[in-house]
Amino acid sequence: MRLPQRQLAVLEAASATDERTIDEMATATGLKPETVVGAAFDLRDEGLLSLAERTVDTLDLTDEGRRYVDGGLPETRLYRAGLALDADESAVSMGEVIGEAGLEGPEVDIALSNFARKGLGSIDSGELRVDPDVDPDADPEAAALAALVEGDDPAADEAVLDQLDSRGLVDRAESVTRSATLTEDGVDALMTGVEATETVSELTPELLASGEWRDVEFSEYNVEADAPTARGGRKHVLRRTADRVKDVLVGMGFQEMEGPHADSDFWINDCLFMPQDHPARTHWDRFALDVDPMDRIPDELIARVEATHRDGWGVDGDGYHSPWSEEFAREVALRGHTTSLSMRYLSGIAGAELEPPQRYFSVEKVYRNDTLDPTHLLEFFQIEGWVMAEDLSVRDLMGTFEEFYRQFGITDIRFKPHYNPYTEPSFELFGEHPETGEEIEIGNSGVFREEVTGPLGVDCDVMAWGLALERLAMLTTGAEDIRDLHGTLADIDFLRNAEVSY
Ligand SMILES: N[C@@H](Cc1ccccc1)C(=O)O
């Protein structure tokens, strides 16, 4: 019998009585493990070897995990600092607790989100309270980390290990070990004597010129051989979703809007008939900027918006009858929605043509002082849009959404009546999460009131919306936590592997 050199070497390294692993045979033959695997597969196909496969889980602490074994988990440090400041008795300012805990940089986010996830207390309006009934020494994640550092079995639930893995505190890997034993045919072959054939893995000009190619044996491609995973760069899931959104909207006849992230309250709120004492306009919710007030706002527009806030628009209108401050309107903050762009475009100052019909959109970042949780980020992307035309109805709005979401394979959106100071009627949109089955809010919409369009000089209907890009991505990728998508806690494995399903 003749076998290629490397197969013969592997055959000779195998035993009929002991299982030999690929690594053992690689050491014995001096071949690379991947070469041994390839040869072993071929020998198995010839019936000379039998191969057994075993999958083993390995679990290693990452540097971050190791740090927490010594210093404590950030959320536990936050909890203990809270206790030290009597936050079990009454709420304490978050800044103070963070300072007491000595948390810095990304650890602050990590502490806050895990504090909330584990129910160690509550965070509301910038203040923190700790739950006195929690036992900070009984944390299963901390216990598993401590066991691992000692080299012990963490003896933890699968859910705890998954959590440590998604926090990047452990490296979890599955490795496959293959081992071989000689079959009876293999033993027979060795006893009767096997000769080596020369195999050639590359067809060279010399082989061709000499005609030797006729006599040599070519090694085969082994598509099952283990190979390292090659990771090239790839576009972020969210960017791919945003690009797709733009394509879809452009396909539906929309043009793109652009404008400032930091804008005056005038464009962000006043144009939208949002009363100046609306809760969303307090310092809790907005990120105010300490910069000069915005001066380039048309005077006539300011006058019309002010009059509308005071007395309403049109003969039957009614305003808020409360003081309106031009100074406040000119203050600059990070926009909490991109409806500020819609206001700029509808007013005509952005240079857009105002004759109906018009369709505009943007996919841009907005900023809100929300509490981080699985469906909320402090910075996220809104898909803003509006259509200006004569005689629009709610049916047009619903039809637009149905068509838009259908492009992403989402055909079961639901509508619920809602209230916005600037639209009437208004409704929110919901979609069903493909993994959890939960209904999640994916957008807010309505037809702008005359109090909004009137002062801007628009005298036909305008229907408009703000949809959440991250929530759309949650529906299309199945991500269950918005923080896996972007931000300091993003899940790198998810970002590497997520497919955008359309
Ligand atoms: N600005 C709203 C979305 C919206 C835009 C335009 C009209 C109606 C609703 C939000 O952020 O939730």
The ligand as a Tripos MOL2 file, in Angstrom:
@<TRIPOS>MOLECULE
LIG
   12    12     1     0     0
SMALL
NO_CHARGES

@<TRIPOS>ATOM
      1 N1        -40.2040   64.5370   18.4810 N.3       1 LIG1
      2 C1        -40.9280   63.3210   18.7570 C.3       1 LIG1
      3 C2        -41.2160   62.5540   17.5080 C.3       1 LIG1
      4 C3        -42.2110   63.2700   16.6430 C.ar      1 LIG1
      5 C4        -41.7860   64.0480   15.6060 C.ar      1 LIG1
      6 C5        -42.6900   64.7370   14.8090 C.ar      1 LIG1
      7 C6        -44.0430   64.5770   15.0790 C.ar      1 LIG1
      8 C7        -44.4680   63.7760   16.1150 C.ar      1 LIG1
      9 C8        -43.5680   63.1360   16.9100 C.ar      1 LIG1
     10 C9        -40.1010   62.4620   19.7080 C.2       1 LIG1
     11 O1        -38.9400   62.6870   19.8520 O.co2     1 LIG1
     12 O2        -40.6150   61.5450   20.3140 O.co2     1 LIG1
@<TRIPOS>BOND
     1     1     2 1
     2     2     3 1
     3     2    10 1
     4     3     4 1
     5     4     5 ar
     6     4     9 ar
     7     5     6 ar
     8     6     7 ar
     9     7     8 ar
    10     8     9 ar
    11    10    11 2
    12    10    12 1
@<TRIPOS>SUBSTRUCTURE
     1 LIG1         1 GROUP 0 **** ****
